[in-house]
Amino acid sequence: MNDEQLLRYSRHLLLEEIDLAGQEKLLHAHALVIGAGGLGSAAAPYLAAAGVGSITLMDFDDVELTNLQRQIMHTQTSVGSSKVASGMRFLEALNSTIQVIPLQERANANNLASILPSVNVVLDCTDNFATRQLINAACVQHRVTLVSGSALRLDGQLSVFDTKQANSPCYACIFSPDEIVEEINCATMGIFSPLVGIIGTMQAAQALQVLIGFGNPLIGRLLLWNARNTQIETIQISRNPDCPVCGQHRTA
């Protein structure tokens, strides 16, 4: 690290869990943030501020006025522009020493297969069940750790899936891809503004732990946050040996 980086990241360097070696890992890491909305707006800036060297921001959508209630990476002047372009401007203004790669695309099997071999961690900041299943399957196939978050109304969920570890479930172990799920979103159900910030920031924290390799990330655990009662619960979750994605009878 150069002198400017030593000063910028000095508060990390004072933590024995991170220190110089951990910060060097971040500087050479590549994180993929899928979704530049509410969750991504909280997660990506902390990854950038912490010094994650490359951040790919993937989202197909444009900024709308209704987004500004919770998607703090975007401003009034960004309305009408792509979320990844708006997000890139925000992240580069926060830390010009990192590389931000904007991808104005919807996540699909082809673009994930292309990018995941170069990625160290994926943050799923999307808002629909089918896309989460797609991302999970790709992460299992390419053996990339997945930090999955969701938030709706006053409730949030968070977990880490790392199938390189024998006891780690994947997203499909908990939420079967065969389920028939009625898609609901904040446009019809509403969402408490700070909730996405809480869950997204925790996604960033989990991703940094994974990249550096300290502590106990939420592998094998599902964190539930109830903003109505300010209540946190953690549920133990197990790998399903019959999971169609990561189990012994996987279909792909």
C-alpha positions in Angstrom: 0.0 0.0 0.0 1.1 3.6 -0.7 1.1 6.4 1.9 -2.3 7.6 0.9 -3.8 4.2 1.3 -2.2 3.7 4.7 -3.8 6.9 5.8 -7.2 6.2 4.2 -7.5 2.7 5.7 -5.7 3.4 9.0 -8.8 2.7 11.1 -8.9 -0.8 9.6 -5.2 -1.3 10.1 -5.7 -0.7 13.8 -8.0 -3.7 14.0 -6.1 -6.9 14.7 -8.8 -8.9 12.8 -7.9 -6.9 9.6 -4.5 -5.3 9.9 -2.3 -4.8 6.9 -2.8 -8.3 5.5 -6.6 -8.1 5.6 -6.6 -4.7 3.9 -4.4 -6.0 1.2 -6.9 -8.8 0.6 -9.6 -6.2 0.1 -7.6 -4.1 -2.3 -7.1 -7.1 -4.5 -10.7 -8.4 -4.2 -13.5 -8.3 -6.7 -17.1 -8.0 -5.5 -20.2 -8.4 -7.7 -23.2 -6.4 -6.4 -26.4 -7.5 -8.2 -29.0 -4.8 -7.7 -28.3 -1.1 -7.4 -31.6 -0.4 -5.6 -32.2 -0.1 -1.8 -30.0 -3.0 -0.6 -27.2 -2.3 -3.2 -27.3 1.4 -2.3 -26.3 0.6 1.2 -23.9 -2.3 0.5 -21.9 -1.0 -2.4 -20.8 2.3 -0.8 -19.4 0.5 2.3 -17.5 -2.0 0.0 -16.1 1.0 -1.8 -15.2 2.9 1.3 -13.5 -0.2 2.8 -11.3 -0.4 -0.3 -12.6 -3.4 -2.2 -10.4 -3.0 -5.3 -13.0 -3.9 -8.0 -16.8 -3.6 -7.7 -19.0 -4.7 -10.5 -22.5 -3.2 -10.2 -25.2 -5.0 -12.2 -28.7 -3.6 -12.7 -30.9 -3.2 -15.7 -33.2 -0.5 -14.3 -33.3 3.3 -14.4 -33.7 5.7 -11.4 -37.2 6.8 -10.7 -38.5 9.4 -8.2 -40.1 6.8 -6.0 -36.6 5.1 -5.5 -35.2 8.1 -3.7 -37.1 7.3 -0.5 -34.6 4.5 0.2 -32.0 4.2 -2.5 -29.5 6.6 -1.1 -26.8 6.0 -3.8 -29.1 8.0 -6.2 -30.0 11.7 -6.1 -32.7 13.8 -7.7 -30.4 14.6 -10.6 -30.1 10.9 -11.3 -33.8 10.4 -12.1 -34.1 9.0 -15.6 -30.5 7.8 -15.8 -29.4 4.2 -15.3 -28.9 3.0 -11.8 -25.5 1.6 -12.6 -24.3 4.9 -14.1 -25.7 6.8 -11.1 -24.1 4.2 -8.7 -20.8 4.4 -10.4 -20.7 8.2 -10.0 -21.5 7.9 -6.3 -18.9 5.2 -5.6 -16.1 6.9 -7.6 -16.8 10.2 -5.7 -16.5 8.2 -2.5 -13.3 6.4 -3.4 -11.6 7.3 -6.7 -8.8 4.7 -6.1 -11.1 1.6 -6.8 -12.4 0.3 -10.0 -16.2 0.4 -10.5 -17.6 -1.7 -13.5 -21.2 -0.8 -14.4 -23.3 -3.5 -16.2 -26.7 -2.3 -17.2 -28.0 -5.8 -17.6 -30.5 -8.2 -16.0 -28.7 -11.1 -14.3 -28.9 -14.2 -16.4 -27.0 -17.5 -16.8 -24.7 -16.2 -19.6 -23.5 -13.0 -18.0 -23.0 -14.7 -14.6 -21.0 -17.5 -16.2 -18.8 -14.9 -17.8 -18.1 -12.8 -14.7 -18.1 -15.2 -11.8 -14.7 -16.8 -12.5 -13.1 -13.4 -11.7 -15.3 -12.7 -8.6 -14.5 -13.4 -4.9 -17.9 -12.7 -3.5 -21.4 -12.0 -4.7 -24.0 -9.8 -3.0 -27.5 -10.6 -4.0 -29.4 -7.3 -3.6 -32.3 -8.2 -5.9 -35.9 -8.2 -5.1 -37.5 -11.3 -6.8 -37.4 -15.0 -6.2 -36.6 -16.2 -9.6 -33.5 -14.0 -9.9 -32.3 -15.1 -6.5 -32.5 -18.7 -7.5 -30.6 -18.0 -10.7 -27.8 -16.2 -8.8 -27.6 -19.0 -6.2 -27.3 -21.7 -8.9 -24.5 -19.8 -10.6 -22.6 -19.2 -7.4 -22.9 -22.9 -6.5 -21.7 -23.9 -10.0 -18.7 -21.5 -9.8 -18.0 -22.0 -6.1 -18.3 -18.3 -5.2 -19.6 -17.2 -1.8 -23.0 -15.6 -1.9 -24.2 -13.0 0.6 -28.0 -12.9 0.2 -30.3 -10.2 1.6 -33.9 -9.3 1.3 -36.2 -6.6 2.7 -39.9 -5.9 2.4 -42.4 -3.9 4.4 -40.8 -4.0 7.9 -39.0 -7.4 7.7 -35.5 -8.3 6.5 -33.5 -11.5 6.0 -29.8 -12.1 5.6 -27.6 -15.2 5.2 -24.3 -16.3 3.7 -24.0 -19.3 1.4 -20.6 -20.9 0.8 -20.9 -24.4 -0.7 -17.1 -24.7 -0.7 -17.8 -25.6 3.0 -19.2 -29.1 3.5 -21.9 -27.9 6.0 -23.0 -24.8 4.2 -26.5 -24.9 2.7 -27.3 -22.9 -0.5 -30.3 -20.6 -1.0 -32.2 -23.5 -2.7 -31.8 -25.7 0.4 -33.9 -23.2 2.4 -36.2 -21.9 -0.4 -36.9 -24.6 -2.9 -36.8 -23.6 -6.5 -39.9 -25.7 -7.1 -42.0 -23.4 -4.8 -44.7 -21.5 -6.5 -44.1 -18.0 -5.2 -46.3 -15.0 -5.7 -43.9 -12.2 -6.4 -44.6 -9.1 -4.3 -42.6 -5.9 -4.2 -42.3 -2.6 -2.4 -44.3 -0.9 -5.2 -47.4 -2.7 -4.0 -46.5 -3.6 -0.4 -44.4 -0.7 0.8 -41.1 -0.7 2.6 -39.6 1.1 5.6 -36.8 3.3 4.3 -34.0 2.5 6.8 -34.7 -1.3 6.6 -32.8 -1.6 3.3 -30.0 0.4 4.8 -29.8 -2.0 7.8 -29.8 -5.2 5.7 -27.6 -3.8 2.9 -25.0 -2.6 5.4 -25.0 -5.9 7.1 -24.5 -7.6 3.6 -21.4 -5.4 3.2 -20.1 -6.4 6.6 -20.6 -10.1 5.8 -18.9 -9.7 2.5 -15.9 -8.0 4.1 -15.6 -10.8 6.7 -15.7 -13.3 3.9 -13.0 -11.5 1.8 -10.7 -10.9 4.8 -11.4 -14.2 6.5 -12.2 -13.3 10.1 -15.0 -14.0 12.6 -18.0 -16.1 11.9 -20.2 -15.0 9.0 -23.8 -16.1 8.8 -23.0 -19.5 7.1 -25.6 -22.0 8.2 -27.6 -19.3 9.9 -30.5 -17.1 8.7 -30.8 -13.7 10.4 -34.3 -12.2 10.6 -34.7 -8.5 11.4 -38.1 -7.2 12.5 -38.1 -3.4 12.3 -41.6 -3.1 13.8 -40.4 -4.5 17.2 -36.6 -3.9 16.8 -36.2 -7.6 17.1 -33.4 -9.8 15.7 -33.6 -13.6 15.5 -31.1 -16.1 14.1 -32.2 -19.5 12.9 -29.9 -22.4 12.3 -30.2 -23.8 8.7 -28.8 -27.0 7.3 -27.6 -28.2 4.0 -30.2 -30.4 2.2 -28.6 -33.5 0.8 -31.4 -33.8 -1.7 -31.2 -30.1 -2.8 -31.6 -30.0 -6.6 -28.9 -27.3 -6.8 -26.1 -28.3 -4.4 -27.1 -31.8 -3.1 -26.0 -35.2 -4.2 -28.9 -35.4 -6.7 -28.3 -32.0 -8.1 -29.8 -31.4 -11.6 -27.0 -29.3 -13.0 
